[in-house]
Amino acid sequence: MNIVVLCKSWNHKKVLEILEALRQQELRVRGIVALAKPSEKNTVSDLVRKMRARGRQRFSANGAASLNGAISANGLVLQATKLSSNGQLRVAQNHQPRMTIAEYAGRHQIEMATAPDLNSAACVAALEKMSTDILLLGGVPIIRANVLAVPKVCTLNVHMALLPKFRGMNVAEWSIYCGAPVGVTVHQVDPGVDTGAILFRETIEVADCPNIAAMRAKMSTEQHLALAKCTRWLVEEKLVPAPQKKEAGKQFYILHPKLKKVVEQRLAKGYKAESFTFARMELPPQ
Protein backbone atom coordinates (compact mmCIF):
# COMPACT_ATOMS: atom_id res chain seq x y z
CA MET A 1 0.00 0.00 0.00
CA ASN A 2 1.10 3.56 -0.67
CA ILE A 3 1.44 5.48 2.59
CA VAL A 4 1.60 9.26 2.36
CA VAL A 5 2.15 11.78 5.17
CA LEU A 6 0.37 15.15 5.11
CA CYS A 7 2.14 17.80 7.19
CA LYS A 8 3.57 21.30 7.51
CA SER A 9 6.97 21.70 5.84
CA TRP A 10 8.47 23.27 8.99
CA ASN A 11 7.05 20.87 11.60
CA HIS A 12 10.28 18.86 11.52
CA LYS A 13 10.38 17.18 14.93
CA LYS A 14 6.83 15.82 14.82
CA VAL A 15 7.03 14.56 11.26
CA LEU A 16 10.47 13.00 11.69
CA GLU A 17 9.18 11.11 14.74
CA ILE A 18 6.28 9.76 12.67
CA LEU A 19 8.56 8.79 9.78
CA GLU A 20 11.01 7.03 12.08
CA ALA A 21 8.19 5.19 13.88
CA LEU A 22 6.90 3.96 10.52
CA ARG A 23 10.38 2.83 9.54
CA GLN A 24 10.64 0.86 12.79
CA GLN A 25 7.42 -0.91 11.82
CA GLU A 26 9.08 -1.77 8.47
CA LEU A 27 6.64 0.40 6.55
CA ARG A 28 7.85 2.33 3.54
CA VAL A 29 6.46 5.82 3.04
CA ARG A 30 5.51 6.53 -0.57
CA GLY A 31 5.44 10.28 -0.26
CA ILE A 32 5.09 13.47 1.78
CA VAL A 33 2.83 16.39 0.90
CA ALA A 34 3.68 19.44 2.99
CA LEU A 35 2.16 22.84 3.49
CA ALA A 36 4.58 25.41 2.09
CA LYS A 37 5.93 27.79 4.72
CA PRO A 38 4.26 31.20 4.43
CA SER A 39 6.40 34.16 3.49
CA GLU A 40 7.82 36.28 6.30
CA LYS A 41 5.38 38.95 7.46
CA ASN A 42 6.15 41.99 9.54
CA THR A 43 2.90 42.07 11.46
CA VAL A 44 2.73 43.39 15.01
CA SER A 45 2.53 39.84 16.41
CA ASP A 46 5.60 38.85 14.36
CA LEU A 47 7.58 41.80 15.72
CA VAL A 48 6.56 40.96 19.30
CA ARG A 49 7.57 37.33 18.78
CA LYS A 50 10.98 38.38 17.44
CA MET A 51 11.54 40.78 20.34
CA ARG A 52 10.73 38.03 22.84
CA ALA A 53 13.09 35.66 21.07
CA ARG A 54 15.90 38.21 21.23
CA GLY A 55 15.13 38.84 24.88
CA ARG A 56 15.53 35.14 25.68
CA GLN A 57 19.02 35.26 24.20
CA ARG A 58 20.28 37.68 26.84
CA PHE A 59 20.89 37.46 30.54
CA SER A 60 17.99 38.88 32.48
CA ALA A 61 17.74 40.34 35.95
CA ASN A 62 16.57 37.04 37.47
CA GLY A 63 19.57 35.12 36.19
CA ALA A 64 17.94 33.58 33.15
CA ALA A 65 20.33 32.76 30.33
CA SER A 66 19.97 31.40 26.83
CA LEU A 67 22.16 28.59 25.57
CA ASN A 68 20.41 28.19 22.24
CA GLY A 69 22.78 26.56 19.78
CA ALA A 70 24.92 24.79 22.38
CA ILE A 71 25.24 21.12 21.55
CA SER A 72 25.25 18.42 24.19
CA ALA A 73 27.22 15.18 24.03
CA ASN A 74 24.34 13.30 22.44
CA GLY A 75 23.83 15.90 19.74
CA LEU A 76 20.75 17.55 21.21
CA VAL A 77 20.40 21.31 21.24
CA LEU A 78 20.36 22.69 24.76
CA GLN A 79 17.74 25.30 25.47
CA ALA A 80 17.27 28.31 27.75
CA THR A 81 17.07 28.24 31.27
CA LYS A 82 17.52 29.99 34.48
CA LEU A 83 19.38 29.69 37.75
CA SER A 84 17.61 27.70 40.42
CA SER A 85 17.39 28.78 44.06
CA ASN A 86 20.69 27.06 44.86
CA GLY A 87 22.49 28.81 42.02
CA GLN A 88 22.71 25.82 39.70
CA LEU A 89 21.93 26.25 36.04
CA ARG A 90 18.88 24.28 34.94
CA VAL A 91 19.17 23.14 31.34
CA ALA A 92 16.25 21.71 29.39
CA GLN A 93 16.89 19.54 26.35
CA ASN A 94 15.32 20.78 23.17
CA HIS A 95 15.09 17.80 20.87
CA GLN A 96 15.71 19.82 17.78
CA PRO A 97 16.05 17.48 14.79
CA ARG A 98 19.38 17.17 13.08
CA MET A 99 17.73 17.33 9.68
CA THR A 100 14.69 18.79 7.98
CA ILE A 101 11.75 16.88 6.54
CA ALA A 102 13.07 17.52 3.04
CA GLU A 103 16.52 16.22 3.97
CA TYR A 104 15.00 13.09 5.49
CA ALA A 105 12.88 12.51 2.39
CA GLY A 106 15.94 12.83 0.17
CA ARG A 107 17.98 10.46 2.29
CA HIS A 108 15.26 7.77 2.25
CA GLN A 109 14.11 8.24 -1.35
CA ILE A 110 10.67 9.55 -0.35
CA GLU A 111 8.89 11.70 -2.91
CA MET A 112 7.98 15.11 -1.48
CA ALA A 113 5.68 17.83 -2.76
CA THR A 114 4.51 21.13 -1.27
CA ALA A 115 1.19 22.93 -1.57
CA PRO A 116 0.16 26.48 -0.63
CA ASP A 117 -3.00 25.11 1.01
CA LEU A 118 -3.53 21.54 2.18
CA ASN A 119 -7.18 21.70 1.08
CA SER A 120 -6.30 22.99 -2.39
CA ALA A 121 -6.51 21.38 -5.80
CA ALA A 122 -2.69 21.32 -5.81
CA CYS A 123 -2.70 19.13 -2.70
CA VAL A 124 -5.31 16.81 -4.18
CA ALA A 125 -3.27 16.51 -7.38
CA ALA A 126 -0.10 15.66 -5.43
CA LEU A 127 -1.88 12.96 -3.42
CA GLU A 128 -3.40 11.48 -6.57
CA LYS A 129 0.00 11.45 -8.29
CA MET A 130 1.36 9.43 -5.35
CA SER A 131 -1.55 6.94 -5.67
CA THR A 132 -2.30 7.41 -1.98
CA ASP A 133 -3.85 4.42 -0.21
CA ILE A 134 -3.41 5.49 3.42
CA LEU A 135 -2.97 9.15 4.33
CA LEU A 136 -1.44 10.00 7.72
CA LEU A 137 -1.95 13.44 9.26
CA GLY A 138 1.13 14.94 10.88
CA GLY A 139 -0.11 18.03 12.67
CA VAL A 140 -2.23 19.86 10.11
CA PRO A 141 -5.28 22.18 9.99
CA ILE A 142 -8.75 20.71 9.49
CA ILE A 143 -8.72 18.69 6.27
CA ARG A 144 -11.73 19.01 3.98
CA ALA A 145 -13.77 16.37 2.19
CA ASN A 146 -12.06 16.91 -1.19
CA VAL A 147 -8.74 15.75 0.27
CA LEU A 148 -10.26 12.98 2.40
CA ALA A 149 -11.83 11.53 -0.74
CA VAL A 150 -8.42 10.81 -2.31
CA PRO A 151 -6.98 7.92 -0.20
CA LYS A 152 -8.22 4.54 -1.40
CA VAL A 153 -8.31 3.05 2.11
CA CYS A 154 -8.59 5.88 4.66
CA THR A 155 -7.00 8.85 6.38
CA LEU A 156 -5.58 8.31 9.88
CA ASN A 157 -4.90 10.74 12.70
CA VAL A 158 -3.64 10.30 16.24
CA HIS A 159 -5.45 12.29 18.92
CA MET A 160 -3.92 13.28 22.28
CA ALA A 161 -6.85 12.03 24.39
CA LEU A 162 -9.27 9.15 24.69
CA LEU A 163 -12.06 9.45 22.16
CA PRO A 164 -14.97 9.91 22.01
CA LYS A 165 -15.06 11.65 25.41
CA PHE A 166 -12.54 14.37 24.62
CA ARG A 167 -12.68 15.95 21.17
CA GLY A 168 -11.10 19.20 20.07
CA MET A 169 -8.22 21.26 21.50
CA ASN A 170 -5.98 20.99 24.58
CA VAL A 171 -7.61 17.63 25.26
CA ALA A 172 -4.71 16.14 27.25
CA GLU A 173 -4.98 19.06 29.63
CA TRP A 174 -8.78 18.88 29.69
CA SER A 175 -8.53 15.17 30.54
CA ILE A 176 -6.55 16.03 33.67
CA TYR A 177 -8.84 18.92 34.58
CA CYS A 178 -11.81 16.53 34.38
CA GLY A 179 -10.04 13.87 36.45
CA ALA A 180 -9.90 11.41 33.56
CA PRO A 181 -7.11 9.11 32.36
CA VAL A 182 -4.69 10.57 29.86
CA GLY A 183 -4.24 8.69 26.62
CA VAL A 184 -4.06 8.66 22.85
CA THR A 185 -6.48 7.50 20.16
CA VAL A 186 -5.79 6.54 16.57
CA HIS A 187 -8.87 7.15 14.45
CA GLN A 188 -10.01 7.48 10.89
CA VAL A 189 -10.65 11.03 9.74
CA ASP A 190 -14.04 12.13 8.45
CA PRO A 191 -15.37 15.65 7.71
CA GLY A 192 -16.21 16.13 11.39
CA VAL A 193 -13.80 17.09 14.18
CA ASP A 194 -12.37 13.95 15.85
CA THR A 195 -15.53 12.00 15.02
CA GLY A 196 -14.10 9.30 12.74
CA ALA A 197 -14.12 5.58 13.55
CA ILE A 198 -11.72 4.52 16.31
CA LEU A 199 -8.93 2.04 15.60
CA PHE A 200 -6.94 2.07 18.82
CA ARG A 201 -6.86 3.63 22.28
CA GLU A 202 -4.13 3.55 24.87
CA THR A 203 -3.90 5.11 28.32
CA ILE A 204 -0.60 6.75 29.26
CA GLU A 205 0.71 7.09 32.80
CA VAL A 206 1.71 10.68 33.49
CA ALA A 207 2.40 10.56 37.23
CA ASP A 208 6.09 10.97 36.37
CA CYS A 209 5.43 14.18 34.41
CA PRO A 210 5.91 17.26 36.64
CA ASN A 211 4.30 19.71 34.24
CA ILE A 212 2.35 20.07 31.00
CA ALA A 213 5.48 20.35 28.86
CA ALA A 214 6.83 17.04 30.17
CA MET A 215 3.44 15.37 29.75
CA ARG A 216 3.06 16.52 26.16
CA ALA A 217 6.62 15.44 25.31
CA LYS A 218 5.95 11.94 26.64
CA MET A 219 2.59 11.70 24.89
CA SER A 220 4.07 12.95 21.62
CA THR A 221 6.47 10.03 21.43
CA GLU A 222 3.82 7.52 22.48
CA GLN A 223 1.21 8.77 20.02
CA HIS A 224 3.54 8.53 17.03
CA LEU A 225 4.43 4.94 17.96
CA ALA A 226 0.72 4.15 18.22
CA LEU A 227 0.04 5.71 14.82
CA ALA A 228 2.78 3.63 13.20
CA LYS A 229 1.59 0.40 14.81
CA CYS A 230 -1.99 1.03 13.72
CA THR A 231 -0.85 1.75 10.19
CA ARG A 232 0.93 -1.62 10.07
CA TRP A 233 -2.09 -3.42 11.55
CA LEU A 234 -4.32 -1.72 9.02
CA VAL A 235 -2.06 -2.80 6.15
CA GLU A 236 -2.17 -6.34 7.54
CA GLU A 237 -5.98 -6.09 7.86
CA LYS A 238 -5.90 -6.79 11.60
CA LEU A 239 -8.02 -3.84 12.69
CA VAL A 240 -11.77 -3.35 12.64
CA PRO A 241 -12.76 0.34 13.02
CA ALA A 242 -15.33 1.12 15.71
CA PRO A 243 -17.69 3.96 14.69
CA GLN A 244 -18.22 6.79 17.15
CA LYS A 245 -21.57 8.11 18.27
CA LYS A 246 -21.70 11.88 18.01
CA GLU A 247 -23.48 12.23 21.34
CA ALA A 248 -20.86 10.10 23.14
CA GLY A 249 -18.34 12.93 23.37
CA LYS A 250 -17.90 16.64 23.90
CA GLN A 251 -16.03 19.31 21.95
CA PHE A 252 -13.33 21.08 23.95
CA TYR A 253 -11.60 24.35 23.13
CA ILE A 254 -8.47 26.22 24.23
CA LEU A 255 -7.94 25.88 27.97
CA HIS A 256 -8.17 29.14 29.92
CA PRO A 257 -4.86 30.11 31.64
CA LYS A 258 -6.50 29.86 35.08
CA LEU A 259 -7.59 26.29 34.36
CA LYS A 260 -4.14 25.54 32.94
CA LYS A 261 -2.66 26.46 36.33
CA VAL A 262 -4.93 23.87 37.95
CA VAL A 263 -3.63 21.22 35.54
CA GLU A 264 -0.01 22.23 36.26
CA GLN A 265 -0.66 21.91 40.00
CA ARG A 266 -2.18 18.44 39.62
CA LEU A 267 0.77 17.26 37.52
CA ALA A 268 3.25 18.67 40.02
CA LYS A 269 1.64 16.50 42.71
CA GLY A 270 1.88 13.35 40.55
CA TYR A 271 -1.41 13.12 38.69
CA LYS A 272 -3.49 9.96 38.80
CA ALA A 273 -6.94 9.71 37.27
CA GLU A 274 -10.08 9.58 39.34
CA SER A 275 -13.02 7.33 38.43
CA PHE A 276 -13.50 7.17 34.69
CA THR A 277 -14.31 4.28 32.39
CA PHE A 278 -14.34 3.62 28.66
CA ALA A 279 -14.87 0.53 26.56
CA ARG A 280 -11.53 -1.14 25.95
CA MET A 281 -10.77 -2.33 22.46
CA GLU A 282 -9.39 -5.67 21.37
CA LEU A 283 -5.93 -5.17 19.93
CA PRO A 284 -4.00 -7.29 17.42
CA PRO A 285 -1.10 -9.39 18.72
CA GLN A 286 2.26 -7.66 18.81
HUVENQUI-V700332 format. One record per backbone hydrogen bond with DSSP energy under -1.0 kcal/mol. NH is the residue of the N-H (numbers start at 0). CO is the residue of the C=O. If there is no record, write none. Layout:
BEGIN
((NH | CO) (NH | CO))
END
This chain:
BEGIN
((3 | 133) (4 | 30) (5 | 135) (6 | 32) (8 | 34) (10 | 7) (11 | 9) (14 | 10) (15 | 11) (16 | 12) (17 | 13) (18 | 14) (19 | 15) (20 | 16) (21 | 17) (22 | 18) (23 | 19) (24 | 20) (25 | 22) (26 | 21) (29 | 2) (30 | 2) (31 | 110) (32 | 4) (33 | 112) (34 | 6) (35 | 114) (46 | 42) (47 | 43) (48 | 44) (49 | 45) (50 | 46) (51 | 47) (52 | 48) (53 | 49) (54 | 50) (55 | 51) (57 | 54) (59 | 63) (62 | 59) (64 | 80) (69 | 66) (71 | 75) (74 | 71) (77 | 69) (78 | 91) (80 | 64) (83 | 87) (86 | 83) (89 | 81) (93 | 76) (95 | 93) (103 | 99) (104 | 100) (105 | 101) (106 | 102) (107 | 103) (109 | 104) (110 | 29) (112 | 31) (114 | 33) (119 | 116) (123 | 119) (124 | 120) (125 | 121) (126 | 122) (127 | 123) (128 | 124) (129 | 125) (130 | 127) (131 | 126) (132 | 1) (133 | 1) (134 | 153) (135 | 3) (136 | 155) (137 | 5) (147 | 143) (148 | 144) (149 | 146) (151 | 131) (152 | 132) (153 | 132) (155 | 134) (156 | 186) (158 | 184) (160 | 158) (165 | 161) (166 | 249) (168 | 251) (173 | 169) (174 | 170) (175 | 171) (176 | 172) (177 | 173) (178 | 175) (179 | 174) (183 | 201) (184 | 158) (185 | 199) (186 | 156) (187 | 196) (188 | 154) (197 | 241) (198 | 185) (199 | 185) (201 | 183) (203 | 181) (208 | 205) (214 | 210) (215 | 211) (216 | 212) (217 | 213) (218 | 214) (219 | 215) (220 | 216) (221 | 217) (222 | 218) (223 | 219) (224 | 220) (225 | 221) (226 | 222) (227 | 223) (228 | 224) (229 | 225) (230 | 226) (231 | 227) (232 | 228) (233 | 229) (234 | 230) (235 | 231) (236 | 233) (237 | 232) (241 | 197) (247 | 244) (248 | 245) (249 | 164) (251 | 166) (259 | 255) (260 | 256) (261 | 257) (262 | 258) (263 | 259) (264 | 260) (265 | 261) (266 | 262) (267 | 263) (268 | 264) (269 | 266) (273 | 178))
END
